[in-house]
């Protein structure tokens, strides 16, 4: 890549906000199943072991990644992320288990993914895409700093989804295949043994592919009255949970809802949030954040998502992200990623 005489502008990624750690009991169960005690790992990384006030336990995402790596290194029996997903249960909100168990169809059961982002991890991104005769349940874990993530949390997410699908369908394997964006890991053979279906690596998306007709097939556990009651109880419980959204998340939500603001200054965003521009700047400084860096970070993340998942041309994407023209977008993307938007899109396909 040709070097410029001026130093390239770097994007200071926002510090990751803590996420709820309501899954703490699941980690303990998975560690026991893998033959080790997780308590020393939690202690070494400053994870509070507090079941009494579990709803207030938060963990930095990067710390959680280190905990995951320590668990993998400690496991002598099985691949820890697979076991973590398999042991997953909604211990804190058991009404979700009832909602799933009484769902009339898989399509209806997928409502649970809306709640998972709030309860488990706001970086989890699960969406259903129907393409011809097939359905693709696309799953991602969005890293807070837009860097490539290691496969461990994706593995756990796939294992958890498989567990619930098998529970709902009385043990049947509905997936035709699994696809993963990352390269095959050294233990790739374990995927097919664990999931029971072909696993393909280096693909365009992380997804479970199955027949579309299965979405609306009636499930044996369908119980409409209990299902509605469980939905009501979950929604009521969610309303009582402590709000996890901080200032950075609020700004990101504004940008997501109004991407046209990405090309504007702090005044428009502060008006949407209900703060004076000076107050917003001061509060960001207190959190060691910069509005310009946060704006660039969101632009970069949205740019990658649009280039990967939309069929829009690059001119249209640059407009949506608030750039004056395609050339400005290309220069910015090269600073962030080291390649042009066209090169990035080609490599992802």
VOBA-18796 format. One record per atom (N, C-alpha, C): y, z, x; residue in three letters. Coordinates in steps of 0.02 Angstrom, whole numbers, plus 50000, padded with zeros to 5 digits. Example, Ala and Ser with C-alpha at 12.3 -4.5 7.8 and 13.67 -1.06 7.14 Angstrom:
BEGIN
497165039050660ALA
497755039050615ALA
498355039050660ALA
498885035450642SER
499475035750684SER
500025039450645SER
***
This chain:
BEGIN
499405000050042UNK
500005000050000UNK
500625000050044UNK
501104995850029UNK
501704995250070UNK
502135001450065UNK
502335004150122UNK
502735010250123UNK
503475008450116UNK
503845012450078UNK
504555011450071UNK
504925015850120UNK
505545014050134UNK
505945018150180UNK
506145024750149UNK
506205024750083UNK
506375030950049UNK
505745034750032UNK
505795041350034UNK
505205045450020UNK
505015044749946UNK
504375044049930UNK
504175043349860UNK
504305049849822UNK
504495048949759UNK
504605054749717UNK
503935057249691UNK
503805063549699UNK
503175066449675UNK
503295070049610UNK
502775070149570UNK
502805073649506UNK
502525080649515UNK
502945085549503UNK
502715092549507UNK
502355094249442UNK
501705094649445UNK
501325096049384UNK
501475103049358UNK
501545103749292UNK
501665110349265UNK
501095115049280UNK
501255121349291UNK
500725126249301UNK
500335126849236UNK
499685126949243UNK
499255127249184UNK
499355133849147UNK
499455133349082UNK
499505139449042UNK
498805142349030UNK
498745148949027UNK
498095152049015UNK
497805149648948UNK
497145149448945UNK
496805147548884UNK
496395153448858UNK
496265153648793UNK
495865159148765UNK
495165159148796UNK
494895165148808UNK
494225165648837UNK
493765169048787UNK
493765166548725UNK
493335169248674UNK
492595167748688UNK
492465163248734UNK
491765161448750UNK
491455166148802UNK
491795171448820UNK
491545176048871UNK
490815178148858UNK
490625180148797UNK
489925182148785UNK
489435176448800UNK
489645170248786UNK
489205164548799UNK
489065163648874UNK
489575164948915UNK
489485164548987UNK
488995169849011UNK
489045175848983UNK
488595181249002UNK
487875179448985UNK
487765176848925UNK
487085174848904UNK
486815169248948UNK
487235164348963UNK
487005158749004UNK
486825160949074UNK
487225165549102UNK
487075168049170UNK
486405171749170UNK
486275175749120UNK
485645179349116UNK
485055174449111UNK
485155169149073UNK
484625164149066UNK
484495160349131UNK
485015160049173UNK
484955156649238UNK
484755161349294UNK
484645167749278UNK
484375172449327UNK
484875175849372UNK
485495176749349UNK
485975180549390UNK
486445184449345UNK
486775189249376UNK
487255193649341UNK
487955190849352UNK
488305189449298UNK
488955186349304UNK
489515191449316UNK
489375197849306UNK
489905202949311UNK
490265202749379UNK
489905202449436UNK
490265202149500UNK
490705195949507UNK
490515190449477UNK
490915184249480UNK
491555185249439UNK
491485188049379UNK
492085189449340UNK
492555194149378UNK
492275199349407UNK
492685204249443UNK
493045200949502UNK
492685196749539UNK
492975193549599UNK
493555188849581UNK
493545186149520UNK
494065181349500UNK
494555184349450UNK
494515190849440UNK
495005194249398UNK
494935192849324UNK
494325191249301UNK
494215190049230UNK
494095196749195UNK
494515198649148UNK
494415205049113UNK
493795204749068UNK
493355209649075UNK
492755210049034UNK
492895214848977UNK
493205212348924UNK
493435216648870UNK
493235213548803UNK
492665215748776UNK
492455213148712UNK
492845216248654UNK
493125222148666UNK
493495225548613UNK
494125221748595UNK
494455219048646UNK
495065215248635UNK
494965207948658UNK
494405205148640UNK
494225198548664UNK
494745193248646UNK
495055194048588UNK
495535188948566UNK
496145188648611UNK
496255193748652UNK
496845193848695UNK
496685191948768UNK
496045190448782UNK
495845188648850UNK
496005181248862UNK
496435179948912UNK
496615173148930UNK
496435171849003UNK
496275165649019UNK
496075163849087UNK
496435157549108UNK
496665157449170UNK
496965151449198UNK
496425146049206UNK
496545139849185UNK
496025134649189UNK
495745133649260UNK
496175134049310UNK
495925133049378UNK
495485138849401UNK
495645144849377UNK
495205150649392UNK
494535149649358UNK
494545147149296UNK
493925146049259UNK
493495140849295UNK
493805135949325UNK
493425130949363UNK
493085134149423UNK
493425138749456UNK
493115142249513UNK
492535146649490UNK
492615149849431UNK
492075153849404UNK
491475149349389UNK
491595143549361UNK
491055138949346UNK
490685137049410UNK
491055135449463UNK
490735133549527UNK
490335139349556UNK
490585145449549UNK
490215151249573UNK
489575152249533UNK
489595150949468UNK
489005151649427UNK
488485146349445UNK
488705140349458UNK
488245134949477UNK
487895136749543UNK
488285139549590UNK
488005141449655UNK
487515147249648UNK
487625151549598UNK
487195157449589UNK
486565156049551UNK
486555150649512UNK
485985149249470UNK
485395146549511UNK
484825149549502UNK
484225147449539UNK
483715144149494UNK
483845144049428UNK
483345141449382UNK
483535134749351UNK
484135134349324UNK
484335128349287UNK
485055126549305UNK
485265120649284UNK
485965118549295UNK
486405122449247UNK
486835126749273UNK
487205131549232UNK
487605128249176UNK
487985122849187UNK
488375120049131UNK
487945118049071UNK
487345115349084UNK
486905113549028UNK
486715119848988UNK
486555125149024UNK
486345131348991UNK
486935134448954UNK
487525134148983UNK
488115136948951UNK
488235133448884UNK
488185126848883UNK
488275123248821UNK
487735124848771UNK
487115125448795UNK
486545126848751UNK
486595133848720UNK
486895138548758UNK
486965145448734UNK
487595146548693UNK
487995141348686UNK
488635142148652UNK
488525144148579UNK
488935148848557UNK
488945150948487UNK
489635153548470UNK
489825152848407UNK
490485155148386UNK
490455162548370UNK
490355166548422UNK
490265173748412UNK
490885177048380UNK
491475174648401UNK
492085177848376UNK
492255175848305UNK
492055169748286UNK
492185167348218UNK
491525164848189UNK
491085169448168UNK
490425167448143UNK
490465163048081UNK
491025163148046UNK
491095158947987UNK
491045151548005UNK
491215149748067UNK
491145142848088UNK
490405140848089UNK
489975145448111UNK
489255144148110UNK
489025142748038UNK
489285146647991UNK
489105145547921UNK
489375138847897UNK
489985137147916UNK
490275130747898UNK
489835125047922UNK
489605125347985UNK
489175120148012UNK
488505119847976UNK
488195125747969UNK
487525125947939UNK
487495123447868UNK
488065123947831UNK
488075121947761UNK
488425115247750UNK
488595111647804UNK
488935105247799UNK
488505100147762UNK
488805096347717UNK
488405091247681UNK
488245085147723UNK
488685083547773UNK
488575077747815UNK
488825079247885UNK
488625075147933UNK
488885075848001UNK
489635074448003UNK
489855069747963UNK
490575068247961UNK
490975074447942UNK
490735077947891UNK
491085084047869UNK
491045089447922UNK
490475089947957UNK
490385095148008UNK
490875094248066UNK
491085088048078UNK
491525086748135UNK
492215089648126UNK
492355092248068UNK
492995095848058UNK
493055101548108UNK
492495104048132UNK
492495109748177UNK
492875108248242UNK
492905101948263UNK
493235100348325UNK
493995101548321UNK
494265101448260UNK
494975103148252UNK
495085110548269UNK
494615114648252UNK
494675121948264UNK
494525123648336UNK
494085119848368UNK
493885121348436UNK
494485121148483UNK
494935116448473UNK
495525116048517UNK
495935122348515UNK
495975125448456UNK
496355131648449UNK
495975137648475UNK
495335137948457UNK
494935143948472UNK
494665144148542UNK
494445138348568UNK
494065138348630UNK
494475135748689UNK
494745129748682UNK
495085126848740UNK
495545121148716UNK
496205121848724UNK
496655116648701UNK
496605110148740UNK
496235110348797UNK
496145104248837UNK
495555100148814UNK
495165102748766UNK
494595098948740UNK
494855093448693UNK
494625087448705UNK
494835081648665UNK
494205078248639UNK
494065078948575UNK
493485075848544UNK
493715071548486UNK
493505065348485UNK
493695060948430UNK
493115056348411UNK
493085054548348UNK
492565050148323UNK
492845043148316UNK
492495038248344UNK
492685031248338UNK
492095027348310UNK
492215023848255UNK
491695019948223UNK
491785012548241UNK
491255009748272UNK
491285002948298UNK
490674999048274UNK
490774994948224UNK
490214991148199UNK
489674995748170UNK
489064994848193UNK
488504998948168UNK
488445005648203UNK
488835006548256UNK
488785012648296UNK
489385017148287UNK
489285023548300UNK
489825028448304UNK
489825031348374UNK
490425032248401UNK
490505035048468UNK
490875041648461UNK
490555047148480UNK
490895053548482UNK
491155054248554UNK
491795052948563UNK
492105052648629UNK
492345059648647UNK
492155062048706UNK
492315068848726UNK
492635069048795UNK
493175072848801UNK
493525073448865UNK
493775080548873UNK
493865082448936UNK
494215088548954UNK
494825086448993UNK
495415087348965UNK
496025085148997UNK
496265090349047UNK
496265088649111UNK
496505093349162UNK
497245094549154UNK
497485100649165UNK
498185102249155UNK
498655098649202UNK
498395096349260UNK
498825093049309UNK
498665085749316UNK
498315082849267UNK
498145075649265UNK
497695073449323UNK
497395078049359UNK
496935076049412UNK
496245074949383UNK
495825071149417UNK
495145070249393UNK
494775076849389UNK
494415077949335UNK
494045084149328UNK
493325083349353UNK
493035088849375UNK
492335088649394UNK
491925088449329UNK
491295086249334UNK
490925085049272UNK
490685091249236UNK
490755097149265UNK
490415103049239UNK
490605104749167UNK
491245104549150UNK
491445106449082UNK
491255101049032UNK
491265094749053UNK
491025089349011UNK
490275090348996UNK
489905092149048UNK
489185093449039UNK
489065098948988UNK
489445104348994UNK
489365109948947UNK
489555107848876UNK
490085103848870UNK
490305101548804UNK
489775097148771UNK
489485092548810UNK
488965088248783UNK
488355092448762UNK
488175097348802UNK
487595101548785UNK
487725105548721UNK
488335108048712UNK
488495111848652UNK
488475107348590UNK
488755101348596UNK
488755096648540UNK
488045094648522UNK
487625093448573UNK
486925091748559UNK
486565097348522UNK
486715103548543UNK
486395109348510UNK
486555109448435UNK
487185108548419UNK
487385108948349UNK
487125102948309UNK
487115097048340UNK
486845091248305UNK
486105092248289UNK
485735094948338UNK
485015096048327UNK
484905101348273UNK
485345106448272UNK
485285111648221UNK
485405108648152UNK
485915104548146UNK
486095101648082UNK
485575096648056UNK
485255093148103UNK
484785087848083UNK
484055089948091UNK
483945096448092UNK
483255099148096UNK
482885096748158UNK
483235096748214UNK
482915095348278UNK
482845088148297UNK
483105083548256UNK
483055076448273UNK
483575074648325UNK
483385070048371UNK
483865067448420UNK
484195061248391UNK
484815061848372UNK
485165056348340UNK
485495051548388UNK
485665053948448UNK
486015049748495UNK
485565044248522UNK
485835038248530UNK
485475032748561UNK
485535033048636UNK
486135035148659UNK
486255035848730UNK
486895039948740UNK
486985042248802UNK
487595045748822UNK
487915041648877UNK
488575041248876UNK
488935037748929UNK
489435042448961UNK
489545041749026UNK
489995046049063UNK
490445041849107UNK
491075043949112UNK
491555040149152UNK
491445041049226UNK
491195046849246UNK
491135048249317UNK
490495045249346UNK
490485044949412UNK
489895042249447UNK
489305046949439UNK
488705044249445UNK
488105048349438UNK
488095053949490UNK
488025060349469UNK
487985065849518UNK
487295065849551UNK
487215069649605UNK
486575069849640UNK
485985071949596UNK
486135075849544UNK
485615078349499UNK
485595074249434UNK
485775067949437UNK
485815063749377UNK
485165063549337UNK
484595064049372UNK
483955063749337UNK
483885069549287UNK
484245075049299UNK
484205080749254UNK
484495079249185UNK
484965074449182UNK
485285072749119UNK
484775070449067UNK
484385065449086UNK
483905062749037UNK
483375067849019UNK
483175071949067UNK
482685077149052UNK
482965082349003UNK
483605084149013UNK
483905089248970UNK
484085086448902UNK
484425080648901UNK
484675078048838UNK
484155073948799UNK
483665071348835UNK
483135067648801UNK
483315060548781UNK
483885058048804UNK
484095051148790UNK
484375048248855UNK
484415041548860UNK
484685038548920UNK
485405040648933UNK
485575041648997UNK
486255043349018UNK
486495037949065UNK
487085035149050UNK
487385029849090UNK
488025032449122UNK
488125031149186UNK
488705033649223UNK
489165027949243UNK
489795029749258UNK
490275024749278UNK
490495020349220UNK
490455022949159UNK
490645019149100UNK
491375020549081UNK
491585017449028UNK
492295017849009UNK
492475024648979UNK
491985028048949UNK
492145034248914UNK
491565039148917UNK
491725045448905UNK
491205050548896UNK
491045050648821UNK
490455048648803UNK
490315048048731UNK
489575048748716UNK
489435051348656UNK
488765051048628UNK
488765045448577UNK
488305040748585UNK
488285034848542UNK
487685035448494UNK
487825034748430UNK
487285035248380UNK
487435030548323UNK
486945029648278UNK
487025025048222UNK
487545027748173UNK
487995023348153UNK
488545025348110UNK
488305027948043UNK
487745025348017UNK
487495027347951UNK
487335034847948UNK
487195037848007UNK
487015044948009UNK
487595049447991UNK
488205046947997UNK
488795051047983UNK
488805053547911UNK
488565049347865UNK
488615051147794UNK
487935052447762UNK
487415052947803UNK
486755054847777UNK
486775062247757UNK
486505063847699UNK
486525070747675UNK
486075075247717UNK
486335080947737UNK
485965085647779UNK
485575090547736UNK
485015092847762UNK
484575097347724UNK
484905104047709UNK
485355106247752UNK
485675112747741UNK
486275112647696UNK
486445106947666UNK
487045106347624UNK
487055111847570UNK
487615115447568UNK
487705120847520UNK
488455121047504UNK
488685116747458UNK
489405115647447UNK
489825121847436UNK
489585126547394UNK
489995132447379UNK
490085136847441UNK
489545138047478UNK
489595142047539UNK
490015138447591UNK
489955131847593UNK
490325127847641UNK
491075128647630UNK
491285128347568UNK
491995129147552UNK
492245136247567UNK
491825141047552UNK
492005148047567UNK
492095149047642UNK
491635146247681UNK
491675146947754UNK
492305143547781UNK
492465137747754UNK
493075134247775UNK
493685138547762UNK
493715141547703UNK
494275145847685UNK
494335151747733UNK
493765154947748UNK
493775160747792UNK
493975158947863UNK
493755153147887UNK
493955150947954UNK
494705149847957UNK
494965146247908UNK
495695144847907UNK
496085151347904UNK
495845156047865UNK
496185162547859UNK
496175166247926UNK
495605165947960UNK
495535169248026UNK
495995165948077UNK
496035159448075UNK
496455155848123UNK
497185157848115UNK
497395158848054UNK
498095160748042UNK
498265167448073UNK
497755171748081UNK
497875178548107UNK
497825178848183UNK
497575173548214UNK
497505173748286UNK
498185173748320UNK
498245177148376UNK
498875176948413UNK
499035169848435UNK
499655168048429UNK
499865161348448UNK
499825160448523UNK
499505155048544UNK
499415153748615UNK
499925148848643UNK
500315145848599UNK
500775140648622UNK
501375143748657UNK
501485141948719UNK
502065144048756UNK
502595138648756UNK
503105139548798UNK
503655134848799UNK
503435127948822UNK
503015127648875UNK
502785121148900UNK
502385117548846UNK
501945121148812UNK
501545118048759UNK
501995115548703UNK
502525119348687UNK
502975117348633UNK
503335110848652UNK
503545110248714UNK
503875104148737UNK
503385098248735UNK
502765099448758UNK
502265094148757UNK
502115091948686UNK
502105096648639UNK
501985094848569UNK
502555090548541UNK
503165092048561UNK
503735088048539UNK
503665080948566UNK
503495080248629UNK
503405073648658UNK
502835069848625UNK
502295073348609UNK
501715070048577UNK
501905067448508UNK
502305071448471UNK
502505069448403UNK
503065064348404UNK
503485064548456UNK
504065060048460UNK
504105056948530UNK
503645052448548UNK
503645049648616UNK
504285046048635UNK
504675043948585UNK
505315040748601UNK
505785045348640UNK
505665051948635UNK
506095056748671UNK
505935056948745UNK
505385053948766UNK
505205054048837UNK
505725050448880UNK
506095045848850UNK
506615042348888UNK
507305045348880UNK
507345051248847UNK
507995054348835UNK
508045060948873UNK
508615064048867UNK
508745070048906UNK
508515076348871UNK
508675082048902UNK
508455088548878UNK
508785090448812UNK
509365087648797UNK
509725089648737UNK
509325088248673UNK
509025082148670UNK
508645080348610UNK
508035084748602UNK
507695086248657UNK
507095090348654UNK
507275097548635UNK
507795100248665UNK
507995107148649UNK
508185107848576UNK
508475102548548UNK
508655102848477UNK
508025103348434UNK
507505099648453UNK
506875099748415UNK
506545106648419UNK
506605109948476UNK
506285116448486UNK
506705122048456UNK
507345120848448UNK
507785125948420UNK
508105130348472UNK
508195127748532UNK
508535131448586UNK
509125127548611UNK
509605131148639UNK
510165127848673UNK
509905124848739UNK
510165119148760UNK
509935116048823UNK
509945120848882UNK
510485124848888UNK
510525129548944UNK
509975134848939UNK
509845137148878UNK
509315142148869UNK
508635139248887UNK
508515133048866UNK
507885129848882UNK
507815129048958UNK
508335126848991UNK
508305126149064UNK
508175132849099UNK
508505138049075UNK
508415144649105UNK
507705147149097UNK
507435146249036UNK
506755148649023UNK
506245144649063UNK
506365138249073UNK
505925134249115UNK
505955136549187UNK
506565138149211UNK
506635140649280UNK
506255147149288UNK
506285151449237UNK
505935157849240UNK
505175156749248UNK
504925151149221UNK
504215149649226UNK
504065144949285UNK
504565144149329UNK
504505139649387UNK
504335132549366UNK
504665130349313UNK
504575123549287UNK
505225119749293UNK
505165113149290UNK
505735108749289UNK
505645103949230UNK
506185102949191UNK
506135098449133UNK
505955091449156UNK
506255089149210UNK
506125082349235UNK
505395081549256UNK
505125086649290UNK
504425086349312UNK
503955086549252UNK
504115090749203UNK
503705091149143UNK
503725084649105UNK
504305081649099UNK
504375075249066UNK
503965069849101UNK
503995069649167UNK
503605064849205UNK
502855066049198UNK
502665072349198UNK
501955074149190UNK
501685071649123UNK
502055072749069UNK
501835070549003UNK
501825062948999UNK
502315059749029UNK
502325052449031UNK
501695049749066UNK
501535052749122UNK
500955050549161UNK
500315051549121UNK
500245057349091UNK
499635058749052UNK
499565054048993UNK
500115052848957UNK
500095048348900UNK
499985041148923UNK
500265039348980UNK
500165032649007UNK
499425031349021UNK
499105036149053UNK
498385035349068UNK
497985034749004UNK
498145038848955UNK
497775038748892UNK
497855032048857UNK
498475029448854UNK
498605023048821UNK
498275017348858UNK
498305017448924UNK
497995012148964UNK
497235012148956UNK
496945018148947UNK
496215018648941UNK
495965017048871UNK
496335019148821UNK
496045019048753UNK
496375014148705UNK
496965011648721UNK
497295006948675UNK
497254999848702UNK
497314995148657UNK
497324988148677UNK
498024985448684UNK
498534989848682UNK
499224987648686UNK
499384984748755UNK
499824979748755UNK
500004977048821UNK
500464981848857UNK
500554980748921UNK
500924985448963UNK
501664985748944UNK
501944980248921UNK
502644980348899UNK
502734985148841UNK
502264984948793UNK
502314989348735UNK
502214996648755UNK
501754997948800UNK
501645004848824UNK
502265007448858UNK
502585003348900UNK
503185005548935UNK
503735007248885UNK
503795003448830UNK
504285004948778UNK
504125011648745UNK
503495012648728UNK
503295018748693UNK
503435024948736UNK
503395024148802UNK
503505029848846UNK
504235030648867UNK
504665026648837UNK
505385027448849UNK
505655024248912UNK
505285019648942UNK
505535016149001UNK
505965010248980UNK
506455008649021UNK
506915003149004UNK
506574996449006UNK
506064995649049UNK
505694989349052UNK
505034990549088UNK
504634985349090UNK
503964985849121UNK
504024987449195UNK
504514984649229UNK
504584985649301UNK
504694993049317UNK
505104996449277UNK
505235003549288UNK
504595007649278UNK
504225005849226UNK
503585009249213UNK
503095008149271UNK
503055002149295UNK
502595000649350UNK
502775004649412UNK
503415004949429UNK
503625008749488UNK
503455016149480UNK
503585018849421UNK
503435025949410UNK
502685027249414UNK
502295022849383UNK
501565023949383UNK
501285023449453UNK
501555019049494UNK
501325018549563UNK
501485024949602UNK
502055028049588UNK
502225034349622UNK
501725039749603UNK
501525039749538UNK
501085044949514UNK
500355043949536UNK
500145037649534UNK
499425036249538UNK
499215032349600UNK
499695028849632UNK
499525024849690UNK
499305017849673UNK
499275016049608UNK
499105009249588UNK
499535007249529UNK
499555000949514UNK
499944998549457UNK
499574999949392UNK
499924999849335UNK
499585000749271UNK
499024995649261UNK
499144989449280UNK
498624984249272UNK
498014985849314UNK
498114988049376UNK
497554989749419UNK
497174995749390UNK
497535000749365UNK
497215006649336UNK
496795004649276UNK
497065000449232UNK
496694998349172UNK
496064994349190UNK
496124990049241UNK
495554985949261UNK
494994990249289UNK
495164995349329UNK
494654999549359UNK
494325004049309UNK
494665005749254UNK
494385010249204UNK
493905006549157UNK
493924999949158UNK
493494996149112UNK
492834994449143UNK
***
